[in-house]
Amino acid sequence: MPLVVLCGLPDSGRSRRADELRRALEAEGRPVTVVRDADVLGPGGPAALCEAYSDPTREKALRAALKASVERGLGPRSVVLLDSLNYIKGFRYELYCLARAARTPLCLLYCLKPRPRAPGRQEDCRPQAEAATGSWRPKPPEEGSEEGPGSPASRLQGTPSSKALCPEESGALGVVGPGAAEDSGLEPARKPGSPEPGSPEPGPDLGFPPELLEALAQRFEAPDSRNRWDRPLFTVLGPEEPLPLAQMWAALFESQVPAPHQATQSQPLSSTNFLHQLDQVTSQVLAALMEAQKTALPGDLLALPGTTERLLFTRPLSMAELSRLRRQFISYTKMHPNKENLPQLANMFLQYLGQSLH
């Protein structure tokens, strides 16, 4: 089933968004598995989480545990939500390869925290329309409107409805690049029925000390939709902007399953006899070569037992160098096994040595 990777700094509302998306999916009858840092770390609470992100070794182990949990959760039944910082693009690429190897769609949900507006700042935008409520279903065209469901002007519920964007907001909705959140002075409007300022709200993400927050912000690698592992990318600004549920549904359940490529394909299985013979033949070639070079002079053509090819001898070769080339040849041949090549393994290995040593 699909994988949703949530990305965002602490206190960006990422965990609340994960819970909101989980409830929306479960309401549609989709089982959901949520993978979180706290679940992987076990007991310890915020202190353990801060220690993990303060120590590079522990953070690396945490990412490995998150990846393993996601890999176990990917299957034919439940949707997997990865609720973590996911701020390293290399780790997001690993998740992309993981989803592609499992033949399942993936999308990225980037949570941004609005920057408070500076005191006395003038607002040039017109009053905004009330935000639309998130829904999985496309919004039907209004009666009497010439815009059809497939027209570019048709709107989907789950995105902001007919609101005028001021210069500070442009780029804040949809896909944004690094630094867009910092340049935005948008203060999200309060929806009707939402808590008044100062009233209790659902708890934010686990707290981090200010120095750790600053360090995470400095090394944060924001998602970019130009990268194939970061798309489709959906960006939400603040807790008041509704999730683009209709677009996410299309990306997760209506898109074509990505085809695997060489980076995500498992190595083909080889017969035990093939691997055993490959190891035996290459070992015999190395032993014969080490023996032949004892009496050889530079410029001689070495003829080894069991081969029809000849190797040009130019310099004495160490066993360490030959063993390294043998391991490389075995790794390549294991990825492209062919029983028809069994009688030619010795000649193939000798050709490989001749091309690699000169």
N, C-alpha and C positions, 0 to 999 in steps of 0.2 A: 504494500500500500504506500501512498505518497509520504514524502518526508517534508516537513516544514521546519526550516532553520530560522530561529528568532535571533536577532542581532541587536545589540544596543548596550550602552554603558549602564552601570548601576543607577537605580532610581530614575530610569527612563520609562517606567511603566511596563517593562517587558513581561514580567511575570503576570501582571494583570491581563495583558493582551493574550498571553498563552491560555489563561483560564477562560477568557472570553471566547477565544477560538475553540477551545475544547468543548465548552457548553454548546456553541453553535453547531459543531460537528455532531455531537451526541444527539442533539435535537433532530438532526437529519438521519439518525439511525446509523452513524458511522462510529465504530469503536475507536477510541483514542488512547495512545500511550504517550505520556509526558515524561521526558527525560530531563532532570534538573541537576544542577551542581550539588545541591544539598542531598539529593537522593543517592548520588554516587559517593559523596564523602562520608555519608553515614552520620552518626552522632557527633556533635561538636558545634553545630549551629554556625552563626556568623563568624565566630572566632576561627573555626577551621577553614571557612571560605576565604577569609582575609589572609590567613597563613599560606593557603594554596596559591593565591595570586601574588603574594609577596616573595615567594621563592620560585625561581625558574624551574628547578627540578620538580617540585611538587606540582607546579602548574602543568608541566609536560605530562606528568603521570595522570593528572586530572583529565587532560584532553584525551589521553589514550583510553581512560575508563569511560569517558563520554562516548567516544567513537565505538567502543565495544558494546556499550548499552544500546546505541542506535542500531548497530549491525544485528544485534539479537532481536530488536523490536521490529525490524523491517521484515514484513511477511505478507501473506495474502489477506490478512484480516484487518489489522488496526492501522490508523494513521499515526505516525510518529511525530511528535512536537519536541524539538530540541530547544529547551529554554536555558540558554547560557549566554555569556558575553559574545563568543564567536567573533572576536575582533581581529583575528589573524587570518589573512586571506589564504595562507597556505593550508590552514586547518579547514577552511570552507571548501577549498579545492579537494581535500581528502574526502569530505562528506559528499561532494559532487560525484567523485569517482565511485564512492560506496553506493550511492543511489543508482548510478548508471549501471554498475555491475549487477545490481538487484533488479534492473529493468523496471524502475519505478520513477514517477515524476518527482520533481523537487521544486520548491519555491522558497524565497527568502523574504522574511518580514523584518524590516528595519524600523526600530522604535527610536524616535528622537524626542528629547525633552525640550520644550520651548524655552527660549531665553527670556527672562523677565524684561519688560520694557523699561527703558531708562526714565527716571522721573522727569515730568514736564515735556515728554516727547509728544509732538503733534501727530495725530492720526489722520492720514489723508484719504483713507478708504471710506467708501460708502458703507452704511450699516449692512452687516452680513445677514443673509437669509438663515433661517433655522437649519441646523445640520440634519441631514437625512438619517433615518435609522438604518443600521446595517441589516442587510437581507441577502440571502443566497439567490434570490430571484431577480431577473431584470425588471426594471420599472416599465410598465406599459406606457405607450404614448398617450398624451392627453387628448381628450375628445376634441375634434375639430382641428387638431394640429396636422400639418402636412408632413411632419417628420415621422417616418416609419421606424420600426424596431431596428432595422439594419442601417439606418442613416447615421452619418457621423455625429449628428447633433443629439442622437438619442442618449439618454443617461441611464446608468445602472445604479440601483440603490447600493449603498455602501460607499459611495463617493460623495464629496461635498456637493450640494445642489446649488446651482446658479448663484455662485457667490463671486463678488468682484475681488480680484486679487490685487493687492497693492504691491509696490516694488519689494517690500520686505517679505511678502509671502511668496512671490514668484520663485519657483524652485523648491519651496518648502513642501509642496504637495507633489506626490508622485515620486519619481526617482531623483535623488539629489546626490551631489558629489561631496567629497570631503570639504568640511568647513562651511557647508550651507547652513547648518543649524546654528553655527556661531554668529553668522551674519544676520540671522533672523531675529527680529524683535517682537515677534508675534506673541501676544498674550491670548491664549485660547478663550473663546467666549463660553460662558456657562450655559449648558443646555437646560431647557425647562425640566424641572423635577430633579436636577442634580443638586448635590449638597451645597449649601451656602459656604462661602469662604470661611475657614476656621472650624467648620463642622467636621466630625469624624469621617474619614475616608478609608477605603481598603488600604492596608499597609503596603508601602512601596517595597522594592527589592531590598534584600538584606543590606544593612548599612556598611559602608566602608569608611575608613579614616580619610581625612582630606588629602593627606600626602599620597595615599594609594590611589585615590580617585584621580588626582592630577597625573600620576604616573601612567595610569591606564588610558587617560585621555590623550597623552602625548604619543603613546605607541599604538593607538587605535587606528586600524586600517579600515576605513569606511567602505561599504559595499559599492560597487560600480557596475551598472547594468551592461557596460561594454564587455565585462568579463563573462564568459559563458557559465562559469560556476556561480555567478551572482545573479543570474536571471532565471525565471522572471522575478523581478525585484519589486516589492510593494513597501512603500514608506508611509508611516503614520506619524503625525506630529502632535504630541501631547495626548492626554487621556480623553479629550473630548472629540477628537476626530474619529468617525466610525471606521471600522475595518472594511476594506474593499472585498467583501465576502463574495460577491458575484464573480469578480475577476479571479479571485483565488480558487473558487470552485472550478472555473473553466481551466485554470492552469493545472489543478491537481487531478481532476476526474474526467476532463474532456479533451486534454491534450494528448498528442501521440507519445507513446512510450519511447524514450530515447534508445537508439540502437547502441549496443556495446562496441567499443573500439579496442585496439591492442592494449591500451593502458589499463583497461578495466576487465579484460578477459582473463580467465584462469588459464594456467598452463595446461595444454592437452595432456591427457594421461598416456603414459608409455608402459609397455609391457615390462615386466621384471627382467625378462631375458634380454631385451634391448638395452636397458640401463646397465645390466651386468656386463654385457659384451662391450658396450661403449667404454666402461671403466677399465676392463681388462685390456682391450686393444690399445688404448692411449697409454696405459702403464707400460706395456711391452714396447711401444715405440720410443718412449722416453728412456727406458733402460738400454735399448739397442743404440740410441743416439749418444748417450753418455759413454758407452763402451767404444763406439766408433770414433768419437772425437779425440780419444787418447792417442791415436796414431795418425790422425788426419792433419793435413797442412792447409792453411788458408788458400782457397781456390779449388779444393777438391770437391767432387760430387759424391756425397755419401749415399750408398745403396744399403737400405735397411731390410732385414728379413721380413717377408710378408708384404712388401710394398713394391710397386712398379715405378713409383715416382722417386726422384733423386733430390736431395737437399744440398744446396750450395753452402759449403762450410767457409765462413769468413772469419770467425773468432771463436774462442772457447765460450761455451754456454754453461751457466750455473744451473743447478737443479732448482733453485728458487725461482729463477726466471722461467724455466720450462714448466714448472708446476703451475705458475700463475697463468701461462698461456693455455695449459691443459684445462684448468678450471673454467676459463672463458669459453673454450671450445665445447666443453661438456654442457655448460649452461645454455649456449646457443642451440646445440643439437637436441637437448631435451625439449626445447620449445617447438622444434620442428622434427618430430620423430618420423622416421620412414624405414620400414623393415627392408625395403628394396635397397637401402644404402648400407646394409650390414656388411656385405663383402668389400665395400669400398671405404670403410671407416678409417683404416690405416692410411690409405692414400689421401683421403680428405684431411685428416689431421696433419699429415706431412705438408700438404699444400698450405694449410692454415699457418703452420710454423714458418714456412718459407716466405709467406706474405707479411707476417708479423715481425719477423726478425730483421728485415732489411728496410 
